[in-house]
Amino acid sequence: MFAIDQATGRLTSLGNESTRGQTPRNFAVDPSGNWLLAANQDTSTIVPFRINHQTGHLHPTGHQTQIPNPVCIKLLLV
């Protein structure tokens, strides 16, 4: 996770957040910028996190979806 200095564009590390699974393979941020979905290939899960816009930190929701060996997340807008 990184914070972005709006004046300079400089990134500052905020640390790491576990994806709550093994072998994180891909992630996607929804178009609203409120949610990050992490695909964990070896635990066959997709785990959602809420993005805190003030701090940049990710907050796990406590939910996960079982998907056999996910390797890519694509968001479809309908």
mmCIF file of the N, C-alpha and C atoms, coordinates in Angstrom:
data_MODEL
# 
_entry.id   MODEL 
# 
loop_
_atom_site.group_PDB 
_atom_site.id 
_atom_site.type_symbol 
_atom_site.label_atom_id 
_atom_site.label_alt_id 
_atom_site.label_comp_id 
_atom_site.label_asym_id 
_atom_site.label_entity_id 
_atom_site.label_seq_id 
_atom_site.pdbx_PDB_ins_code 
_atom_site.Cartn_x 
_atom_site.Cartn_y 
_atom_site.Cartn_z 
_atom_site.occupancy 
_atom_site.B_iso_or_equiv 
_atom_site.pdbx_formal_charge 
_atom_site.auth_seq_id 
_atom_site.auth_comp_id 
_atom_site.auth_asym_id 
_atom_site.auth_atom_id 
_atom_site.pdbx_PDB_model_num 
ATOM 1   N N  . MET A 1 1  ? 0.850   -1.170  0.000   1.00 0.00 ? 1  MET A N  1 
ATOM 2   C CA . MET A 1 1  ? 0.000   0.000   0.000   1.00 0.00 ? 1  MET A CA 1 
ATOM 3   C C  . MET A 1 1  ? 0.890   1.225   0.000   1.00 0.00 ? 1  MET A C  1 
ATOM 4   N N  . PHE A 1 2  ? 0.418   2.252   -0.691  1.00 0.00 ? 2  PHE A N  1 
ATOM 5   C CA . PHE A 1 2  ? 1.184   3.486   -0.791  1.00 0.00 ? 2  PHE A CA 1 
ATOM 6   C C  . PHE A 1 2  ? 0.274   4.697   -0.619  1.00 0.00 ? 2  PHE A C  1 
ATOM 7   N N  . ALA A 1 3  ? 0.830   5.750   -0.061  1.00 0.00 ? 3  ALA A N  1 
ATOM 8   C CA . ALA A 1 3  ? 0.182   7.054   -0.043  1.00 0.00 ? 3  ALA A CA 1 
ATOM 9   C C  . ALA A 1 3  ? 0.797   7.853   -1.183  1.00 0.00 ? 3  ALA A C  1 
ATOM 10  N N  . ILE A 1 4  ? -0.006  8.706   -1.833  1.00 0.00 ? 4  ILE A N  1 
ATOM 11  C CA . ILE A 1 4  ? 0.473   9.535   -2.928  1.00 0.00 ? 4  ILE A CA 1 
ATOM 12  C C  . ILE A 1 4  ? 0.448   10.991  -2.493  1.00 0.00 ? 4  ILE A C  1 
ATOM 13  N N  . ASP A 1 5  ? 1.587   11.641  -2.561  1.00 0.00 ? 5  ASP A N  1 
ATOM 14  C CA . ASP A 1 5  ? 1.649   13.079  -2.299  1.00 0.00 ? 5  ASP A CA 1 
ATOM 15  C C  . ASP A 1 5  ? 1.018   13.771  -3.498  1.00 0.00 ? 5  ASP A C  1 
ATOM 16  N N  . GLN A 1 6  ? -0.110  14.436  -3.283  1.00 0.00 ? 6  GLN A N  1 
ATOM 17  C CA . GLN A 1 6  ? -0.859  15.047  -4.379  1.00 0.00 ? 6  GLN A CA 1 
ATOM 18  C C  . GLN A 1 6  ? -0.080  16.166  -5.082  1.00 0.00 ? 6  GLN A C  1 
ATOM 19  N N  . ALA A 1 7  ? 0.835   16.810  -4.388  1.00 0.00 ? 7  ALA A N  1 
ATOM 20  C CA . ALA A 1 7  ? 1.594   17.908  -4.985  1.00 0.00 ? 7  ALA A CA 1 
ATOM 21  C C  . ALA A 1 7  ? 2.733   17.410  -5.873  1.00 0.00 ? 7  ALA A C  1 
ATOM 22  N N  . THR A 1 8  ? 3.395   16.322  -5.443  1.00 0.00 ? 8  THR A N  1 
ATOM 23  C CA . THR A 1 8  ? 4.590   15.864  -6.161  1.00 0.00 ? 8  THR A CA 1 
ATOM 24  C C  . THR A 1 8  ? 4.405   14.524  -6.870  1.00 0.00 ? 8  THR A C  1 
ATOM 25  N N  . GLY A 1 9  ? 3.374   13.773  -6.476  1.00 0.00 ? 9  GLY A N  1 
ATOM 26  C CA . GLY A 1 9  ? 3.190   12.432  -7.022  1.00 0.00 ? 9  GLY A CA 1 
ATOM 27  C C  . GLY A 1 9  ? 4.070   11.392  -6.355  1.00 0.00 ? 9  GLY A C  1 
ATOM 28  N N  . ARG A 1 10 ? 4.826   11.797  -5.348  1.00 0.00 ? 10 ARG A N  1 
ATOM 29  C CA . ARG A 1 10 ? 5.736   10.885  -4.659  1.00 0.00 ? 10 ARG A CA 1 
ATOM 30  C C  . ARG A 1 10 ? 4.952   9.839   -3.864  1.00 0.00 ? 10 ARG A C  1 
ATOM 31  N N  . LEU A 1 11 ? 5.410   8.578   -3.931  1.00 0.00 ? 11 LEU A N  1 
ATOM 32  C CA . LEU A 1 11 ? 4.787   7.482   -3.194  1.00 0.00 ? 11 LEU A CA 1 
ATOM 33  C C  . LEU A 1 11 ? 5.507   7.246   -1.881  1.00 0.00 ? 11 LEU A C  1 
ATOM 34  N N  . THR A 1 12 ? 4.733   6.984   -0.832  1.00 0.00 ? 12 THR A N  1 
ATOM 35  C CA . THR A 1 12 ? 5.279   6.621   0.464   1.00 0.00 ? 12 THR A CA 1 
ATOM 36  C C  . THR A 1 12 ? 4.656   5.300   0.882   1.00 0.00 ? 12 THR A C  1 
ATOM 37  N N  . SER A 1 13 ? 5.495   4.342   1.234   1.00 0.00 ? 13 SER A N  1 
ATOM 38  C CA . SER A 1 13 ? 4.993   3.020   1.626   1.00 0.00 ? 13 SER A CA 1 
ATOM 39  C C  . SER A 1 13 ? 4.178   3.106   2.913   1.00 0.00 ? 13 SER A C  1 
ATOM 40  N N  . LEU A 1 14 ? 3.024   2.424   2.911   1.00 0.00 ? 14 LEU A N  1 
ATOM 41  C CA . LEU A 1 14 ? 2.180   2.335   4.103   1.00 0.00 ? 14 LEU A CA 1 
ATOM 42  C C  . LEU A 1 14 ? 2.276   0.946   4.739   1.00 0.00 ? 14 LEU A C  1 
ATOM 43  N N  . GLY A 1 15 ? 3.090   0.076   4.167   1.00 0.00 ? 15 GLY A N  1 
ATOM 44  C CA . GLY A 1 15 ? 3.221   -1.282  4.690   1.00 0.00 ? 15 GLY A CA 1 
ATOM 45  C C  . GLY A 1 15 ? 2.519   -2.282  3.792   1.00 0.00 ? 15 GLY A C  1 
ATOM 46  N N  . ASN A 1 16 ? 2.235   -3.438  4.352   1.00 0.00 ? 16 ASN A N  1 
ATOM 47  C CA . ASN A 1 16 ? 1.614   -4.539  3.612   1.00 0.00 ? 16 ASN A CA 1 
ATOM 48  C C  . ASN A 1 16 ? 0.327   -4.963  4.283   1.00 0.00 ? 16 ASN A C  1 
ATOM 49  N N  . GLU A 1 17 ? -0.556  -5.562  3.510   1.00 0.00 ? 17 GLU A N  1 
ATOM 50  C CA . GLU A 1 17 ? -1.796  -6.141  4.033   1.00 0.00 ? 17 GLU A CA 1 
ATOM 51  C C  . GLU A 1 17 ? -1.897  -7.556  3.477   1.00 0.00 ? 17 GLU A C  1 
ATOM 52  N N  . SER A 1 18 ? -2.100  -8.523  4.333   1.00 0.00 ? 18 SER A N  1 
ATOM 53  C CA . SER A 1 18 ? -2.267  -9.905  3.892   1.00 0.00 ? 18 SER A CA 1 
ATOM 54  C C  . SER A 1 18 ? -3.500  -10.021 3.012   1.00 0.00 ? 18 SER A C  1 
ATOM 55  N N  . THR A 1 19 ? -3.427  -10.854 1.980   1.00 0.00 ? 19 THR A N  1 
ATOM 56  C CA . THR A 1 19 ? -4.584  -11.101 1.124   1.00 0.00 ? 19 THR A CA 1 
ATOM 57  C C  . THR A 1 19 ? -5.482  -12.184 1.711   1.00 0.00 ? 19 THR A C  1 
ATOM 58  N N  . ARG A 1 20 ? -5.142  -12.664 2.894   1.00 0.00 ? 20 ARG A N  1 
ATOM 59  C CA . ARG A 1 20 ? -5.927  -13.676 3.606   1.00 0.00 ? 20 ARG A CA 1 
ATOM 60  C C  . ARG A 1 20 ? -5.976  -15.009 2.837   1.00 0.00 ? 20 ARG A C  1 
ATOM 61  N N  . GLY A 1 21 ? -4.905  -15.284 2.083   1.00 0.00 ? 21 GLY A N  1 
ATOM 62  C CA . GLY A 1 21 ? -4.829  -16.534 1.336   1.00 0.00 ? 21 GLY A CA 1 
ATOM 63  C C  . GLY A 1 21 ? -3.411  -16.802 0.884   1.00 0.00 ? 21 GLY A C  1 
ATOM 64  N N  . GLN A 1 22 ? -3.246  -17.873 0.120   1.00 0.00 ? 22 GLN A N  1 
ATOM 65  C CA . GLN A 1 22 ? -1.926  -18.252 -0.375  1.00 0.00 ? 22 GLN A CA 1 
ATOM 66  C C  . GLN A 1 22 ? -1.808  -17.976 -1.864  1.00 0.00 ? 22 GLN A C  1 
ATOM 67  N N  . THR A 1 23 ? -0.636  -17.531 -2.256  1.00 0.00 ? 23 THR A N  1 
ATOM 68  C CA . THR A 1 23 ? -0.278  -17.234 -3.635  1.00 0.00 ? 23 THR A CA 1 
ATOM 69  C C  . THR A 1 23 ? -1.212  -16.184 -4.250  1.00 0.00 ? 23 THR A C  1 
ATOM 70  N N  . PRO A 1 24 ? -1.155  -14.940 -3.743  1.00 0.00 ? 24 PRO A N  1 
ATOM 71  C CA . PRO A 1 24 ? -1.940  -13.874 -4.366  1.00 0.00 ? 24 PRO A CA 1 
ATOM 72  C C  . PRO A 1 24 ? -1.500  -13.737 -5.821  1.00 0.00 ? 24 PRO A C  1 
ATOM 73  N N  . ARG A 1 25 ? -2.434  -13.839 -6.729  1.00 0.00 ? 25 ARG A N  1 
ATOM 74  C CA . ARG A 1 25 ? -2.088  -13.892 -8.148  1.00 0.00 ? 25 ARG A CA 1 
ATOM 75  C C  . ARG A 1 25 ? -2.487  -12.615 -8.887  1.00 0.00 ? 25 ARG A C  1 
ATOM 76  N N  . ASN A 1 26 ? -3.556  -11.967 -8.439  1.00 0.00 ? 26 ASN A N  1 
ATOM 77  C CA . ASN A 1 26 ? -4.037  -10.789 -9.158  1.00 0.00 ? 26 ASN A CA 1 
ATOM 78  C C  . ASN A 1 26 ? -4.915  -9.985  -8.214  1.00 0.00 ? 26 ASN A C  1 
ATOM 79  N N  . PHE A 1 27 ? -5.105  -8.714  -8.524  1.00 0.00 ? 27 PHE A N  1 
ATOM 80  C CA . PHE A 1 27 ? -6.060  -7.905  -7.773  1.00 0.00 ? 27 PHE A CA 1 
ATOM 81  C C  . PHE A 1 27 ? -6.692  -6.899  -8.721  1.00 0.00 ? 27 PHE A C  1 
ATOM 82  N N  . ALA A 1 28 ? -7.830  -6.359  -8.288  1.00 0.00 ? 28 ALA A N  1 
ATOM 83  C CA . ALA A 1 28 ? -8.520  -5.338  -9.071  1.00 0.00 ? 28 ALA A CA 1 
ATOM 84  C C  . ALA A 1 28 ? -9.184  -4.359  -8.115  1.00 0.00 ? 28 ALA A C  1 
ATOM 85  N N  . VAL A 1 29 ? -9.215  -3.091  -8.522  1.00 0.00 ? 29 VAL A N  1 
ATOM 86  C CA . VAL A 1 29 ? -9.918  -2.057  -7.776  1.00 0.00 ? 29 VAL A CA 1 
ATOM 87  C C  . VAL A 1 29 ? -11.181 -1.731  -8.582  1.00 0.00 ? 29 VAL A C  1 
ATOM 88  N N  . ASP A 1 30 ? -12.329 -1.700  -7.890  1.00 0.00 ? 30 ASP A N  1 
ATOM 89  C CA . ASP A 1 30 ? -13.583 -1.425  -8.596  1.00 0.00 ? 30 ASP A CA 1 
ATOM 90  C C  . ASP A 1 30 ? -13.597 0.026   -9.096  1.00 0.00 ? 30 ASP A C  1 
ATOM 91  N N  . PRO A 1 31 ? -14.450 0.332   -10.079 1.00 0.00 ? 31 PRO A N  1 
ATOM 92  C CA . PRO A 1 31 ? -14.462 1.681   -10.662 1.00 0.00 ? 31 PRO A CA 1 
ATOM 93  C C  . PRO A 1 31 ? -14.724 2.806   -9.659  1.00 0.00 ? 31 PRO A C  1 
ATOM 94  N N  . SER A 1 32 ? -15.423 2.528   -8.560  1.00 0.00 ? 32 SER A N  1 
ATOM 95  C CA . SER A 1 32 ? -15.671 3.576   -7.569  1.00 0.00 ? 32 SER A CA 1 
ATOM 96  C C  . SER A 1 32 ? -14.425 3.872   -6.736  1.00 0.00 ? 32 SER A C  1 
ATOM 97  N N  . GLY A 1 33 ? -13.453 2.962   -6.764  1.00 0.00 ? 33 GLY A N  1 
ATOM 98  C CA . GLY A 1 33 ? -12.247 3.130   -5.961  1.00 0.00 ? 33 GLY A CA 1 
ATOM 99  C C  . GLY A 1 33 ? -12.437 2.773   -4.503  1.00 0.00 ? 33 GLY A C  1 
ATOM 100 N N  . ASN A 1 34 ? -13.586 2.177   -4.168  1.00 0.00 ? 34 ASN A N  1 
ATOM 101 C CA . ASN A 1 34 ? -13.878 1.845   -2.770  1.00 0.00 ? 34 ASN A CA 1 
ATOM 102 C C  . ASN A 1 34 ? -13.475 0.435   -2.371  1.00 0.00 ? 34 ASN A C  1 
ATOM 103 N N  . TRP A 1 35 ? -13.302 -0.454  -3.340  1.00 0.00 ? 35 TRP A N  1 
ATOM 104 C CA . TRP A 1 35 ? -13.072 -1.868  -3.052  1.00 0.00 ? 35 TRP A CA 1 
ATOM 105 C C  . TRP A 1 35 ? -11.883 -2.411  -3.830  1.00 0.00 ? 35 TRP A C  1 
ATOM 106 N N  . LEU A 1 36 ? -11.110 -3.269  -3.170  1.00 0.00 ? 36 LEU A N  1 
ATOM 107 C CA . LEU A 1 36 ? -10.061 -4.027  -3.824  1.00 0.00 ? 36 LEU A CA 1 
ATOM 108 C C  . LEU A 1 36 ? -10.407 -5.504  -3.667  1.00 0.00 ? 36 LEU A C  1 
ATOM 109 N N  . LEU A 1 37 ? -10.324 -6.262  -4.748  1.00 0.00 ? 37 LEU A N  1 
ATOM 110 C CA . LEU A 1 37 ? -10.559 -7.700  -4.728  1.00 0.00 ? 37 LEU A CA 1 
ATOM 111 C C  . LEU A 1 37 ? -9.229  -8.389  -4.968  1.00 0.00 ? 37 LEU A C  1 
ATOM 112 N N  . ALA A 1 38 ? -8.857  -9.332  -4.092  1.00 0.00 ? 38 ALA A N  1 
ATOM 113 C CA . ALA A 1 38 ? -7.601  -10.065 -4.213  1.00 0.00 ? 38 ALA A CA 1 
ATOM 114 C C  . ALA A 1 38 ? -7.885  -11.521 -4.541  1.00 0.00 ? 38 ALA A C  1 
ATOM 115 N N  . ALA A 1 39 ? -7.235  -12.041 -5.589  1.00 0.00 ? 39 ALA A N  1 
ATOM 116 C CA . ALA A 1 39 ? -7.386  -13.440 -5.996  1.00 0.00 ? 39 ALA A CA 1 
ATOM 117 C C  . ALA A 1 39 ? -6.218  -14.249 -5.436  1.00 0.00 ? 39 ALA A C  1 
ATOM 118 N N  . ASN A 1 40 ? -6.534  -15.261 -4.630  1.00 0.00 ? 40 ASN A N  1 
ATOM 119 C CA . ASN A 1 40 ? -5.529  -16.138 -4.025  1.00 0.00 ? 40 ASN A CA 1 
ATOM 120 C C  . ASN A 1 40 ? -5.580  -17.496 -4.713  1.00 0.00 ? 40 ASN A C  1 
ATOM 121 N N  . GLN A 1 41 ? -4.586  -17.760 -5.566  1.00 0.00 ? 41 GLN A N  1 
ATOM 122 C CA . GLN A 1 41 ? -4.615  -18.946 -6.418  1.00 0.00 ? 41 GLN A CA 1 
ATOM 123 C C  . GLN A 1 41 ? -4.629  -20.250 -5.620  1.00 0.00 ? 41 GLN A C  1 
ATOM 124 N N  . ASP A 1 42 ? -3.733  -20.423 -4.660  1.00 0.00 ? 42 ASP A N  1 
ATOM 125 C CA . ASP A 1 42 ? -3.600  -21.725 -3.997  1.00 0.00 ? 42 ASP A CA 1 
ATOM 126 C C  . ASP A 1 42 ? -4.607  -21.992 -2.889  1.00 0.00 ? 42 ASP A C  1 
ATOM 127 N N  . THR A 1 43 ? -5.326  -20.969 -2.432  1.00 0.00 ? 43 THR A N  1 
ATOM 128 C CA . THR A 1 43 ? -6.409  -21.208 -1.470  1.00 0.00 ? 43 THR A CA 1 
ATOM 129 C C  . THR A 1 43 ? -7.775  -21.075 -2.139  1.00 0.00 ? 43 THR A C  1 
ATOM 130 N N  . SER A 1 44 ? -7.770  -20.827 -3.450  1.00 0.00 ? 44 SER A N  1 
ATOM 131 C CA . SER A 1 44 ? -9.009  -20.777 -4.245  1.00 0.00 ? 44 SER A CA 1 
ATOM 132 C C  . SER A 1 44 ? -10.027 -19.789 -3.682  1.00 0.00 ? 44 SER A C  1 
ATOM 133 N N  . THR A 1 45 ? -9.552  -18.580 -3.381  1.00 0.00 ? 45 THR A N  1 
ATOM 134 C CA . THR A 1 45 ? -10.449 -17.564 -2.818  1.00 0.00 ? 45 THR A CA 1 
ATOM 135 C C  . THR A 1 45 ? -10.259 -16.216 -3.504  1.00 0.00 ? 45 THR A C  1 
ATOM 136 N N  . ILE A 1 46 ? -11.338 -15.445 -3.510  1.00 0.00 ? 46 ILE A N  1 
ATOM 137 C CA . ILE A 1 46 ? -11.278 -14.027 -3.838  1.00 0.00 ? 46 ILE A CA 1 
ATOM 138 C C  . ILE A 1 46 ? -11.755 -13.296 -2.592  1.00 0.00 ? 46 ILE A C  1 
ATOM 139 N N  . VAL A 1 47 ? -10.931 -12.370 -2.115  1.00 0.00 ? 47 VAL A N  1 
ATOM 140 C CA . VAL A 1 47 ? -11.184 -11.692 -0.842  1.00 0.00 ? 47 VAL A CA 1 
ATOM 141 C C  . VAL A 1 47 ? -11.356 -10.195 -1.078  1.00 0.00 ? 47 VAL A C  1 
ATOM 142 N N  . PRO A 1 48 ? -12.502 -9.625  -0.640  1.00 0.00 ? 48 PRO A N  1 
ATOM 143 C CA . PRO A 1 48 ? -12.719 -8.180  -0.802  1.00 0.00 ? 48 PRO A CA 1 
ATOM 144 C C  . PRO A 1 48 ? -12.179 -7.375  0.385   1.00 0.00 ? 48 PRO A C  1 
ATOM 145 N N  . PHE A 1 49 ? -11.662 -6.194  0.071   1.00 0.00 ? 49 PHE A N  1 
ATOM 146 C CA . PHE A 1 49 ? -11.180 -5.238  1.072   1.00 0.00 ? 49 PHE A CA 1 
ATOM 147 C C  . PHE A 1 49 ? -11.799 -3.880  0.770   1.00 0.00 ? 49 PHE A C  1 
ATOM 148 N N  . ARG A 1 50 ? -12.163 -3.153  1.815   1.00 0.00 ? 50 ARG A N  1 
ATOM 149 C CA . ARG A 1 50 ? -12.602 -1.767  1.643   1.00 0.00 ? 50 ARG A CA 1 
ATOM 150 C C  . ARG A 1 50 ? -11.364 -0.891  1.673   1.00 0.00 ? 50 ARG A C  1 
ATOM 151 N N  . ILE A 1 51 ? -11.299 0.085   0.766   1.00 0.00 ? 51 ILE A N  1 
ATOM 152 C CA . ILE A 1 51 ? -10.176 1.013   0.700   1.00 0.00 ? 51 ILE A CA 1 
ATOM 153 C C  . ILE A 1 51 ? -10.523 2.267   1.482   1.00 0.00 ? 51 ILE A C  1 
ATOM 154 N N  . ASN A 1 52 ? -9.693  2.619   2.460   1.00 0.00 ? 52 ASN A N  1 
ATOM 155 C CA . ASN A 1 52 ? -9.881  3.853   3.223   1.00 0.00 ? 52 ASN A CA 1 
ATOM 156 C C  . ASN A 1 52 ? -9.220  4.978   2.428   1.00 0.00 ? 52 ASN A C  1 
ATOM 157 N N  . HIS A 1 53 ? -10.022 5.915   1.938   1.00 0.00 ? 53 HIS A N  1 
ATOM 158 C CA . HIS A 1 53 ? -9.493  6.984   1.086   1.00 0.00 ? 53 HIS A CA 1 
ATOM 159 C C  . HIS A 1 53 ? -8.671  8.010   1.860   1.00 0.00 ? 53 HIS A C  1 
ATOM 160 N N  . GLN A 1 54 ? -8.869  8.129   3.158   1.00 0.00 ? 54 GLN A N  1 
ATOM 161 C CA . GLN A 1 54 ? -8.089  9.070   3.953   1.00 0.00 ? 54 GLN A CA 1 
ATOM 162 C C  . GLN A 1 54 ? -6.688  8.535   4.237   1.00 0.00 ? 54 GLN A C  1 
ATOM 163 N N  . THR A 1 55 ? -6.593  7.234   4.578   1.00 0.00 ? 55 THR A N  1 
ATOM 164 C CA . THR A 1 55 ? -5.304  6.678   4.990   1.00 0.00 ? 55 THR A CA 1 
ATOM 165 C C  . THR A 1 55 ? -4.639  5.826   3.916   1.00 0.00 ? 55 THR A C  1 
ATOM 166 N N  . GLY A 1 56 ? -5.421  5.338   2.951   1.00 0.00 ? 56 GLY A N  1 
ATOM 167 C CA . GLY A 1 56 ? -4.883  4.430   1.941   1.00 0.00 ? 56 GLY A CA 1 
ATOM 168 C C  . GLY A 1 56 ? -4.832  2.986   2.384   1.00 0.00 ? 56 GLY A C  1 
ATOM 169 N N  . HIS A 1 57 ? -5.215  2.719   3.618   1.00 0.00 ? 57 HIS A N  1 
ATOM 170 C CA . HIS A 1 57 ? -5.168  1.348   4.133   1.00 0.00 ? 57 HIS A CA 1 
ATOM 171 C C  . HIS A 1 57 ? -6.334  0.508   3.612   1.00 0.00 ? 57 HIS A C  1 
ATOM 172 N N  . LEU A 1 58 ? -6.095  -0.797  3.578   1.00 0.00 ? 58 LEU A N  1 
ATOM 173 C CA . LEU A 1 58 ? -7.119  -1.761  3.194   1.00 0.00 ? 58 LEU A CA 1 
ATOM 174 C C  . LEU A 1 58 ? -7.716  -2.377  4.441   1.00 0.00 ? 58 LEU A C  1 
ATOM 175 N N  . HIS A 1 59 ? -9.029  -2.579  4.437   1.00 0.00 ? 59 HIS A N  1 
ATOM 176 C CA . HIS A 1 59 ? -9.716  -3.181  5.584   1.00 0.00 ? 59 HIS A CA 1 
ATOM 177 C C  . HIS A 1 59 ? -10.465 -4.424  5.106   1.00 0.00 ? 59 HIS A C  1 
ATOM 178 N N  . PRO A 1 60 ? -10.066 -5.611  5.593   1.00 0.00 ? 60 PRO A N  1 
ATOM 179 C CA . PRO A 1 60 ? -10.756 -6.838  5.183   1.00 0.00 ? 60 PRO A CA 1 
ATOM 180 C C  . PRO A 1 60 ? -12.210 -6.812  5.638   1.00 0.00 ? 60 PRO A C  1 
ATOM 181 N N  . THR A 1 61 ? -13.091 -7.358  4.808   1.00 0.00 ? 61 THR A N  1 
ATOM 182 C CA . THR A 1 61 ? -14.518 -7.376  5.130   1.00 0.00 ? 61 THR A CA 1 
ATOM 183 C C  . THR A 1 61 ? -14.912 -8.599  5.951   1.00 0.00 ? 61 THR A C  1 
ATOM 184 N N  . GLY A 1 62 ? -14.029 -9.606  5.999   1.00 0.00 ? 62 GLY A N  1 
ATOM 185 C CA . GLY A 1 62 ? -14.376 -10.851 6.676   1.00 0.00 ? 62 GLY A CA 1 
ATOM 186 C C  . GLY A 1 62 ? -15.065 -11.844 5.748   1.00 0.00 ? 62 GLY A C  1 
ATOM 187 N N  . HIS A 1 63 ? -15.297 -11.445 4.514   1.00 0.00 ? 63 HIS A N  1 
ATOM 188 C CA . HIS A 1 63 ? -15.940 -12.317 3.519   1.00 0.00 ? 63 HIS A CA 1 
ATOM 189 C C  . HIS A 1 63 ? -14.893 -12.847 2.551   1.00 0.00 ? 63 HIS A C  1 
ATOM 190 N N  . GLN A 1 64 ? -15.226 -13.960 1.918   1.00 0.00 ? 64 GLN A N  1 
ATOM 191 C CA . GLN A 1 64 ? -14.435 -14.464 0.811   1.00 0.00 ? 64 GLN A CA 1 
ATOM 192 C C  . GLN A 1 64 ? -15.302 -15.361 -0.044  1.00 0.00 ? 64 GLN A C  1 
ATOM 193 N N  . THR A 1 65 ? -14.942 -15.453 -1.318  1.00 0.00 ? 65 THR A N  1 
ATOM 194 C CA . THR A 1 65 ? -15.680 -16.279 -2.265  1.00 0.00 ? 65 THR A CA 1 
ATOM 195 C C  . THR A 1 65 ? -14.766 -17.382 -2.755  1.00 0.00 ? 65 THR A C  1 
ATOM 196 N N  . GLN A 1 66 ? -15.266 -18.607 -2.737  1.00 0.00 ? 66 GLN A N  1 
ATOM 197 C CA . GLN A 1 66 ? -14.499 -19.755 -3.216  1.00 0.00 ? 66 GLN A CA 1 
ATOM 198 C C  . GLN A 1 66 ? -14.584 -19.814 -4.743  1.00 0.00 ? 66 GLN A C  1 
ATOM 199 N N  . ILE A 1 67 ? -13.454 -19.775 -5.405  1.00 0.00 ? 67 ILE A N  1 
ATOM 200 C CA . ILE A 1 67 ? -13.322 -19.872 -6.861  1.00 0.00 ? 67 ILE A CA 1 
ATOM 201 C C  . ILE A 1 67 ? -12.128 -20.791 -7.107  1.00 0.00 ? 67 ILE A C  1 
ATOM 202 N N  . PRO A 1 68 ? -12.291 -21.877 -7.864  1.00 0.00 ? 68 PRO A N  1 
ATOM 203 C CA . PRO A 1 68 ? -11.156 -22.779 -8.074  1.00 0.00 ? 68 PRO A CA 1 
ATOM 204 C C  . PRO A 1 68 ? -9.963  -22.081 -8.746  1.00 0.00 ? 68 PRO A C  1 
ATOM 205 N N  . ASN A 1 69 ? -8.869  -21.990 -8.028  1.00 0.00 ? 69 ASN A N  1 
ATOM 206 C CA . ASN A 1 69 ? -7.586  -21.476 -8.526  1.00 0.00 ? 69 ASN A CA 1 
ATOM 207 C C  . ASN A 1 69 ? -7.676  -20.191 -9.362  1.00 0.00 ? 69 ASN A C  1 
ATOM 208 N N  . PRO A 1 70 ? -8.191  -19.102 -8.788  1.00 0.00 ? 70 PRO A N  1 
ATOM 209 C CA . PRO A 1 70 ? -8.299  -17.863 -9.578  1.00 0.00 ? 70 PRO A CA 1 
ATOM 210 C C  . PRO A 1 70 ? -6.914  -17.313 -9.940  1.00 0.00 ? 70 PRO A C  1 
ATOM 211 N N  . VAL A 1 71 ? -6.785  -16.830 -11.167 1.00 0.00 ? 71 VAL A N  1 
ATOM 212 C CA . VAL A 1 71 ? -5.516  -16.257 -11.603 1.00 0.00 ? 71 VAL A CA 1 
ATOM 213 C C  . VAL A 1 71 ? -5.669  -14.828 -12.119 1.00 0.00 ? 71 VAL A C  1 
ATOM 214 N N  . CYS A 1 72 ? -6.910  -14.398 -12.364 1.00 0.00 ? 72 CYS A N  1 
ATOM 215 C CA . CYS A 1 72 ? -7.120  -13.058 -12.902 1.00 0.00 ? 72 CYS A CA 1 
ATOM 216 C C  . CYS A 1 72 ? -8.506  -12.566 -12.505 1.00 0.00 ? 72 CYS A C  1 
ATOM 217 N N  . ILE A 1 73 ? -8.608  -11.292 -12.180 1.00 0.00 ? 73 ILE A N  1 
ATOM 218 C CA . ILE A 1 73 ? -9.909  -10.695 -11.877 1.00 0.00 ? 73 ILE A CA 1 
ATOM 219 C C  . ILE A 1 73 ? -10.207 -9.674  -12.960 1.00 0.00 ? 73 ILE A C  1 
ATOM 220 N N  . LYS A 1 74 ? -11.358 -9.806  -13.580 1.00 0.00 ? 74 LYS A N  1 
ATOM 221 C CA . LYS A 1 74 ? -11.828 -8.845  -14.575 1.00 0.00 ? 74 LYS A CA 1 
ATOM 222 C C  . LYS A 1 74 ? -13.173 -8.311  -14.099 1.00 0.00 ? 74 LYS A C  1 
ATOM 223 N N  . LEU A 1 75 ? -13.328 -7.012  -14.067 1.00 0.00 ? 75 LEU A N  1 
ATOM 224 C CA . LEU A 1 75 ? -14.580 -6.397  -13.670 1.00 0.00 ? 75 LEU A CA 1 
ATOM 225 C C  . LEU A 1 75 ? -15.371 -6.046  -14.924 1.00 0.00 ? 75 LEU A C  1 
ATOM 226 N N  . LEU A 1 76 ? -16.592 -6.525  -14.974 1.00 0.00 ? 76 LEU A N  1 
ATOM 227 C CA . LEU A 1 76 ? -17.463 -6.233  -16.104 1.00 0.00 ? 76 LEU A CA 1 
ATOM 228 C C  . LEU A 1 76 ? -18.485 -5.189  -15.708 1.00 0.00 ? 76 LEU A C  1 
ATOM 229 N N  . LEU A 1 77 ? -18.563 -4.139  -16.463 1.00 0.00 ? 77 LEU A N  1 
ATOM 230 C CA . LEU A 1 77 ? -19.530 -3.075  -16.180 1.00 0.00 ? 77 LEU A CA 1 
ATOM 231 C C  . LEU A 1 77 ? -20.714 -3.265  -17.120 1.00 0.00 ? 77 LEU A C  1 
ATOM 232 N N  . VAL A 1 78 ? -21.874 -3.372  -16.529 1.00 0.00 ? 78 VAL A N  1 
ATOM 233 C CA . VAL A 1 78 ? -23.082 -3.552  -17.345 1.00 0.00 ? 78 VAL A CA 1 
ATOM 234 C C  . VAL A 1 78 ? -24.066 -2.448  -17.085 1.00 0.00 ? 78 VAL A C  1 
# 
